[in-house]
Amino acid sequence: MATNTVSIRRARAADAAGLSAVFDASWREAYQGVIPGLALERFLAKRGASAWGTMIGGGRGLAVVEFGETIAGYAAYGRARERTMRADGEIDELYIAPEFQGLGFGTRLFRAVRNDLIDRGLTRIGVWALADNARACAFYERLGGVPGPEGIERVSGVGLPKVAYLFT
């Protein structure tokens, strides 16, 4: 009988294609109807395997959650990039492939990345979510995030309202 394990680890160069696949599938699922179609397609086209190859080891933390040997999701994180967030650390992106959603992988990945940021002395942590992404907003609120500053996210030239969730 085969068993699959769930593990969280730092991304490696060999993960580029898997990360690209998770990014593409999760963005299509999460943002269909939120981000205008053409803008979404333009943005997805910029984040293929070669772009992920450049991002791996590029200075920001990049963690993957694996189910067996399949990359089920990822999180990118590090120091907060915008002062308006009023946080020390930031989780830039946290996405789980649609077929792995609802299994607790996102929660496990969030906690692992948050702990890594805290270990680096970044105790006030924030994450931006598009305001129209009700599922993401509910996810961060369930994890204890408090809505904070609001802003506009530009995706391929389209301005979309966003909200920061803060964790202390």
N, C-alpha and C positions, 0 to 999 in steps of 0.2 A: 504494500500500500504506500503510495507516494504522499508526502505531506509538503505543503508549501509554507514557507516562513515569510513573515513580514519583517523587514529590516529598514532602518534609516541610516544613511551614510552620506558622506560627501560625494558630490558628482565627480566622475572621471571622464577623461577624453572619450572613451568608448561609449559614453552615455548620450552623445550628441543627437543621434538619430531618435533614440527613445524619448529624450526630452522634447525634441521637435514634434514628435507624434502626440505626446501628452498635451503640449501647448496648443497645437492645432485643434485637436478634438475638444479639449475643455473650453477653449475660447469660442468655438463654433456653438457649443452647447450653452454656455453661459451668456453669451452676448448677442445671439440671434434675436433681432427685434429691439435690442438696447443700443447697439452701435449700428449705424446705417450700413447696409450690405457692402457697398463699394469700399467704404472706409475700413470695414472689418477685413475684407479680402486683401486690401493693400497692406494692412498691418501684418496679417498672417504671412504674406509673401516675404516680408523682411526677416522672419524668424525661422528660417529653415535650419537644417543640420549644421551648415557652415557657420551661421551666426551663433549657434549654441556652442560650437567648438571654440569660438573666440571668447565666449562668456565664461566657460569653465576655466577656473584658475585666474580669472580676470580681476580679482580684488574683492568682489562681493562674495559673501558666503553663498553656496549653492548646494542644497541637500536634496537627496532623492529618497522617496519611499519605494521600496521594492516588494513585490509579491512574487515569491519564487525568484525567477530571473527576469521578470517583467517590471519595467519602471511604471509604477502606478500613479506617481505624482511627484511634485518638486516644490521647493520653496527657495526663493532668492532673498537675501537679507544682509544687513550690515548697519552702519551708522545711518541715522536719519539723514535724508538728502535735502529736506526742506525745513527751514526754521518754522514755517507756518504750522507744521504738525505739532510742535511743542513736545517733541519726544527725543530721547537719546538714540535709540535704536529703531530700526524699521524692518518690517517684513514687506519687501517690495512686491513679491508675487507668491501666491500659494495656490496651486491648482492640482486637482486630482482628476484623472481620466474618468469620463462619464461612467464606464463600466465598474469602477471601483468606488464611486461615490456612495455614501450612506453606510459604509462599513467601519467608520471610525478612523480611517487613514489620515484624513485631514486634521482631526483633533490630535492624533499622535504626532504628526509632523509639526503642527503648530507648537505643541508643548516642547518638542525636542529643539526646535529653532529658538524658541523663547528662552529656554534654559541656556543655550549656547550664547545668546546675546547677554543674558544676565551674568554668565561666567566671565564675559568680557567687560563687565562693569556698566553695561547699558541697561539700566533697570526700568526706565520709562520707555515703553515700546509702543509703537504705533503702526497701523496698517491702513492704507487708503482702500476704499471700496467705492465703486460707482454707485451713486445714490439709487439708481433704477435697478440695481442688482439685488433684489429683495432677499434672495437666498444667501448671498455672501454677507449682507448686513445682519441677517438673523444668525448666521454662523458665528460671526464675531461677537455679537451680543450674548449668545449662549455661552461663549468662552469667557465672558466677563468684561468684554470691551465696552467702554463708555464712549458714545458719540462725542466728537470734538469738533475741531475746525472743519470748515467746508471749503471747497475750491472747485476749480474746473480742470479736468483732464483732457488733454488734446490727443486724439487718436486719428492719425492721418488727416489732420486739418479740421476735425470736427470737435467742438467743445462739449464735454459731457460733465454734468455735476458730479462731484465726489464728496465723500465724507470720511474723515479720519476716525478710527476707533483706537482708543488709548487704553493701555494696560499698565498698571503699576504694581 
